[in-house]
């Protein structure tokens, strides 16, 4: 760490700089140059020392909060996965809304573009989770899923769900 960096760190942490005496004429020229660089004109000149120290402390607090938030997000994700797993175990009892929610969530929302149409059609025919056992590929087009790759992927996901219950 350079002398300049060390002085700046000390200044931020306690408001003092080594050999800070602006009236002193006995400072070596190199110390004056480094000190001048710290206090040179710029965007920070109008900010008080106390404000800079407060900002420095706030940044430290934000870093700690960031770590706490990341930990909380990890816990929430684990909790969600647990509930998703429990909910998927009961897929045969899903109503049409839960079926559409599941379909819309496949592959990070790949099928959400069909959400409104699926919800309308599945409500009209009183579609339930247990109906996925007998759902056939060619029937997906009547639900508005015309894209072959989407229909194929969806049928594969439904087959995996139905087979997971049989194991």
N, C-alpha and C positions, 0 to 999 in steps of 0.2 A: 504494500500500500504506500502510495506516495505521501510526502509530508502534507501536501495540499488536501488529499483525501482524508488523511487522519485529522487534520485541523477542522475540516468541514464536518466530519462525523462528531467530533467532540463538541463543536459549536451547536450542532443540531440536538445533541443529547443533553447538554447542560448550559448552553448559552455563552460559553466562554471559549476563547481561542488561546492557544499557547502564545505567549509573548504579545498579546493584543494590547498595545499601548500606542495609540496613534500619535502621541506627542514624542515618542522616543526617537532619538536620532542615532542611537547606538545599535539598531538592528542591522544585521547583514542585509545587503541589497537583495539576495535571493529570497529571504523571508518576506521582505516588503513586496516583492513581485508576486509571490504565492498568495499572500494575504490580499493583495489588490485584485487578484483573479477571483477570489471568493466574493469580494464585495464590489466587483466591477459592475458597471451599469448594465441593466438588463431587466427582464420582466419581473424578477424577484426583489428588486431594489425598493419598491414601495411597500413590501410586506414586512411587517414587524417580526422581530426575532421570536416573540411569544407566539405569534400566529404560525410561524414556520414550525416551531416545536409542537404546537397543538396539531398541526397538519401531519407531522411525522408520527405522532402518537395515534392519530386517527387512522393512518395507513396501516399501522401495526394492528390496531383493533380490527380493521376491515379484513386483513389477512387471516386473523383468528376466526372471524365470523365466516369467512369463505370456507375455511376448513370444516367448521361446524355444519354449514349448509351442505357441503359435499357429503359429509357423514350422514346427515338426515336424509338426503336424496337416496343414498345407498340403502338405508333402512326402509324407506318408503318403497323403493323398487322391489326389495326382497318381500315386503309385505304384500305388494300387488301380485307378485308371482305366486305367492302362497294362495291368495284368494282366487286368482285366475285358475290355478290348478284345481282347487276345491269346486269352483263353479263349473269347470269343464267336466268334472266327474258326474255332474248332474245334467248334462246336456239334453238328455231325452225329455226332461221336464221343462225345457225352455219354452217361453212363449215366442211369438213372432218377433217382438222387439229384441229379445235376447239373441235370437238367431241372427238377426240383421246386425246387431252390435258385434257379434263374433265375426261375421263375414267381413264387416267393414274394418275390423282391426287386423285382419290377416295381412301379413307382409307389410307391416307398418302403415296400414291404411290404403293399400293398393286398390281395394274394392270399395272404398268410401264413395267413389264416384257413382256407385249404384245404390247408395243408401236410400235415397228418397223413393226411388222406383221400387226397390225391393220391399221397403216398409209398406208401401201402398198395396202392392200385389199380395204380399204374404198376409197382411191383415185381412184382405178381401177373402182369401181362401182359408183363413184360420190355420195358417202353417204353424207347426210346432216342431220342437227339436227332434222328437221321435220320427217325424216325416223325413228327416235327412237319411234315415236307413234305406228308404226306397227311392230316394231322389236319383234320377238318371241324367246323364250328360245332356241329352237332347232337350230336356225340360228346362234347362237353364236359360235357353233363348226366350222362353215365354216369361221369364222373370226379368228380361231386358239385358241379359248378359250375352251379347252378340259376338264379342271378341273371342276367337277360338282359344288363344293362350290364357286369357282370363278364366274361361270356362274350364279348361283343362286343369289349371292350377287350383281353382276352387274345388273341383271334384276330387282332386288328390288330397286336399286338406280335409274335406268332408270324410273321405274314406279313412284317412288316418284317425280322425276323431272317432268314427264309428268303430273301427277296429280296436282302438285303445280301450274301449269299454268291454270288448270281448276277451281281452287278455287277463 
